[in-house]
Amino acid sequence: MGSIAASCIASASALAAPEALGTLRWVHLEVSHQLLAPLSLEAPFTLGALYRSVFGLALSRRSEAAFELFFGGNDEAPRPWWWWPAEVGMSTRLPTGAMLVSRLTLQDSAWAHLDACLAGLGDFFTHGLGRERAPALLTQVRVIAP
C-alpha cells in the first residue's frame, strides 16, 4: 500500500475511531480512488457491484470477523453498511486518471472493524477493478457529517 493510502487510512481512522464517535449510530466516509489504468465496465451502473466484490475480497483477506459481519450469513439479514458507488452515469469506459468518489456508511455495530475496512479500501490498488484489474489508488478518505 502506498504512502498516500496509508496517510488516508491513518487520518480517517483517528477521526472515525469508535471512542471519538460517541453516541452516533452511523458514520459516513467519502472515499476517493484514482484509476491508474483504464477500466471497462460490463454495463452501465455496474461500478457498485465491482466495488462490493473487491471490498469483500479485501475484507476476507484482512479480517474474517469483518468479512462475516459485512458479507456472511443470511442474505436477507440487514447489513451494518451501505455503499454509494461513484457516479459515472452511462459510462462503460473510464480512463486512466479518473477520480472515483464514493460513500461508505457504517453502522455503529461495524465500527470495531473500521481499521480492516480502511485497509480494505487501500487494497483496491492491489486487487484492481474489473476484468483488467485496473489498480485504483486510495487518495482520500473524509469523515462527513452523519
C-alpha positions as CSV (number, residue, x, y, z in Angstrom):
1,M,0.0,0.0,0.0
2,G,1.4,3.4,-0.9
3,S,2.1,6.2,1.4
4,I,-0.9,8.2,0.2
5,A,-3.2,5.4,1.1
6,A,-1.5,4.8,4.5
7,S,-1.9,8.5,5.3
8,C,-5.6,8.5,4.3
9,I,-6.2,5.5,6.5
10,A,-4.4,6.9,9.5
11,S,-6.3,10.2,9.3
12,A,-9.7,8.6,8.8
13,S,-9.1,6.0,11.5
14,A,-8.3,8.8,14.0
15,L,-11.3,10.9,13.0
16,A,-13.8,8.0,13.0
17,A,-12.4,6.0,15.9
18,P,-15.2,4.4,17.9
19,E,-14.3,6.4,21.0
20,A,-14.5,9.6,19.0
21,L,-17.9,8.8,17.6
22,G,-19.7,8.9,20.9
23,T,-23.4,8.2,20.5
24,L,-23.6,8.4,16.8
25,R,-25.3,5.4,15.1
26,W,-23.8,5.9,11.6
27,V,-20.6,7.3,10.2
28,H,-20.3,8.4,6.6
29,L,-16.9,8.1,4.8
30,E,-16.3,9.8,1.5
31,V,-13.8,7.7,-0.3
32,S,-11.7,8.8,-3.3
33,H,-9.8,6.4,-5.6
34,Q,-7.9,7.3,-8.7
35,L,-7.7,4.8,-11.6
36,L,-4.1,4.1,-12.6
37,A,-5.2,2.2,-15.7
38,P,-8.4,2.3,-17.9
39,L,-11.4,0.4,-16.6
40,S,-14.1,-1.2,-18.8
41,L,-17.5,-1.9,-17.1
42,E,-19.6,-4.8,-18.2
43,A,-22.7,-2.5,-18.4
44,P,-23.7,1.0,-17.2
45,F,-24.3,1.2,-13.5
46,T,-22.2,-1.8,-12.5
47,L,-19.5,0.0,-10.6
48,G,-21.2,-0.7,-7.3
49,A,-21.1,-4.4,-7.8
50,L,-17.4,-4.2,-8.7
51,Y,-16.7,-2.1,-5.5
52,R,-18.6,-4.6,-3.3
53,S,-16.8,-7.6,-4.8
54,V,-13.3,-6.0,-4.4
55,F,-14.2,-4.8,-0.9
56,G,-15.4,-8.3,0.0
57,L,-12.2,-9.9,-1.3
58,A,-10.1,-7.4,0.7
59,L,-12.0,-7.9,3.9
60,S,-11.9,-11.7,3.5
61,R,-8.1,-11.4,3.5
62,R,-7.8,-8.8,6.2
63,S,-10.3,-9.9,8.8
64,E,-12.5,-13.0,9.0
65,A,-14.7,-11.3,11.6
66,A,-15.2,-8.2,9.5
67,F,-16.0,-10.3,6.4
68,E,-18.5,-12.4,8.3
69,L,-20.3,-9.3,9.6
70,F,-20.3,-7.5,6.2
71,F,-20.9,-10.4,3.8
72,G,-21.6,-13.6,5.7
73,G,-24.7,-15.2,7.0
74,N,-28.3,-14.8,5.8
75,D,-28.7,-12.8,2.5
76,E,-31.9,-11.4,4.0
77,A,-30.3,-10.1,7.1
78,P,-29.7,-6.3,7.3
79,R,-26.1,-5.3,6.8
80,P,-24.3,-2.7,9.0
81,W,-23.0,-0.8,6.0
82,W,-24.1,0.8,2.8
83,W,-22.1,1.8,-0.3
84,W,-23.0,4.5,-2.8
85,P,-20.6,4.0,-5.7
86,A,-19.0,6.7,-7.7
87,E,-21.4,8.4,-10.1
88,V,-20.3,7.6,-13.7
89,G,-23.7,7.6,-15.3
90,M,-23.9,5.6,-18.5
91,S,-20.2,5.4,-19.0
92,T,-18.7,1.9,-19.5
93,R,-15.2,3.0,-20.2
94,L,-13.3,5.0,-17.6
95,P,-9.9,6.5,-18.5
96,T,-6.6,6.3,-16.6
97,G,-6.6,9.1,-14.0
98,A,-10.4,9.1,-13.5
99,M,-11.3,10.0,-9.9
100,L,-14.0,7.7,-8.4
101,V,-15.6,9.3,-5.3
102,S,-18.0,7.1,-3.4
103,R,-19.5,7.0,0.0
104,L,-19.3,4.2,2.5
105,T,-21.7,4.3,5.5
106,L,-21.0,2.2,8.6
107,Q,-23.5,1.5,11.4
108,D,-22.1,1.6,15.0
109,S,-22.1,-2.3,15.1
110,A,-19.4,-2.2,12.4
111,W,-17.0,0.3,14.0
112,A,-14.9,-2.3,15.7
113,H,-13.9,-3.3,12.1
114,L,-13.1,0.2,11.0
115,D,-9.3,-0.4,10.5
116,A,-10.0,-3.5,8.4
117,C,-12.5,-1.5,6.3
118,L,-10.0,1.3,5.7
119,A,-7.2,-1.1,4.9
120,G,-9.6,-2.9,2.5
121,L,-10.2,0.4,0.7
122,G,-6.5,0.7,0.3
123,D,-6.4,-2.8,-1.2
124,F,-8.3,-1.6,-4.3
125,F,-4.7,-0.8,-5.6
126,T,-3.6,-4.4,-5.1
127,H,-6.7,-6.2,-6.2
128,G,-7.8,-3.9,-9.0
129,L,-11.2,-3.4,-10.6
130,G,-12.9,-5.1,-13.5
131,R,-11.5,-7.7,-15.9
132,E,-8.4,-5.6,-16.4
133,R,-7.8,-5.5,-12.7
134,A,-7.2,-1.7,-13.1
135,P,-5.5,-0.5,-9.9
136,A,-7.3,2.2,-8.0
137,L,-5.2,4.3,-5.7
138,L,-6.9,5.4,-2.5
139,T,-6.3,9.2,-2.4
140,Q,-8.6,10.5,0.2
141,V,-11.0,9.3,3.0
142,R,-13.1,12.0,4.6
143,V,-15.4,11.6,7.5
144,I,-18.5,13.5,6.6
145,A,-21.4,14.6,8.8
146,P,-23.8,11.8,9.8
